[in-house]
Amino acid sequence: MKTAQSLLAAFGIGIVTGCAISKALEKKSLSSEKALNEVKIALKENMDIDGAWIYSEPEEWKNGKLSQTVFHGGITENQDGEAVHYDFVVDAKTGTIIKLDPQ
């Protein structure tokens, strides 16, 4: 009987540990604010940034056969006194800009 209790206890601990690890891995995604900050840092050397925005909820994005979790947003640059708007797609886990398109 003691072996069955030990086995049951080990099984329970394994489940709890697995759930905790799963939750920790899910939280590896950046917040939308952190992702936007990463975009601004990456672009500020080449752009005179006037403003920026980002959707607060990540979404799944397909790029050909690849699928990944991303944030969508936009950034406005001042070019010779005129505002130029760009839309961007940024990886929600790394903050890497995947796509940057002028409007």
C-alpha positions as a printed Julia matrix, in Angstrom:
103×3 Matrix{Float64}:
  0.0    0.0     0.0
  2.86   2.38    0.79
  4.27   1.94   -2.74
  0.92   2.91   -4.28
  0.8    6.08   -2.15
  4.36   6.98   -3.11
  3.57   6.39   -6.77
  0.42   8.51   -6.52
  2.31  11.3    -4.74
  5.07  11.27   -7.39
  2.45  11.36  -10.15
  0.73  14.36   -8.51
  4.02  16.22   -8.08
  4.83  15.54  -11.75
  1.51  17.0   -12.88
  1.9   20.13  -10.74
  5.48  20.63  -11.93
  4.46  20.15  -15.57
  1.67  22.71  -15.23
  4.02  25.22  -13.58
  6.61  24.8   -16.35
  3.91  25.14  -19.01
  2.66  28.4   -17.48
  6.21  29.73  -17.22
  6.86  29.01  -20.9
  3.6   30.72  -21.92
  4.71  33.88  -20.14
  7.84  34.08  -22.26
  5.94  36.4   -24.61
  6.7   40.08  -24.29
  4.07  42.54  -23.2
  2.82  44.8   -25.97
  4.55  47.77  -24.3
  7.89  45.94  -24.22
  7.49  44.86  -27.86
  6.76  48.48  -28.88
  9.81  49.65  -26.96
 11.94  47.08  -28.81
 10.61  48.38  -32.14
 11.4   51.98  -31.21
 14.92  51.05  -30.09
 15.55  49.19  -33.36
 14.28  52.05  -35.54
 15.4   55.16  -33.68
 18.9   55.11  -35.21
 17.43  55.4   -38.72
 14.22  57.35  -38.07
 13.09  60.55  -36.42
 10.14  58.95  -34.58
  7.13  61.2   -33.87
  4.73  58.6   -32.5
  4.0   54.91  -32.22
  1.18  52.55  -31.29
  0.63  48.81  -30.89
 -2.36  46.51  -30.41
 -2.3   45.19  -26.85
 -3.33  41.62  -27.73
 -1.01  39.32  -29.69
 -2.39  37.26  -32.55
 -1.35  34.36  -34.73
  0.15  35.51  -38.04
  0.89  33.35  -41.05
  3.87  34.11  -43.23
  3.68  31.55  -45.98
  3.74  28.18  -44.24
  5.11  29.66  -41.01
  2.83  30.7   -38.17
  3.88  32.74  -35.17
  2.49  34.96  -32.43
  2.91  38.65  -33.23
  1.83  42.15  -32.36
  0.69  44.61  -35.03
  1.38  48.31  -34.71
  2.42  51.49  -36.41
  5.07  54.16  -36.18
  5.21  57.7   -37.53
  8.43  59.27  -38.76
  9.14  62.93  -39.38
 10.7   63.33  -42.83
 11.51  66.94  -43.67
  8.56  68.2   -41.64
  6.08  65.68  -43.03
  4.69  62.68  -41.19
  5.27  59.3   -42.82
  3.41  56.34  -41.34
  4.66  52.74  -41.26
  2.82  49.58  -40.21
  4.87  46.88  -38.52
  4.6   43.29  -37.37
  6.78  42.3   -34.42
  7.41  38.84  -32.98
  5.66  38.62  -29.59
  8.38  36.46  -28.05
 11.56  38.17  -29.23
 10.56  41.72  -30.16
 12.11  41.26  -33.61
 10.54  43.3   -36.39
  9.25  40.89  -39.01
  7.64  43.35  -41.38
  7.79  47.13  -41.82
  5.71  48.7   -44.58
  5.27  52.4   -45.39
  1.71  53.61  -45.92
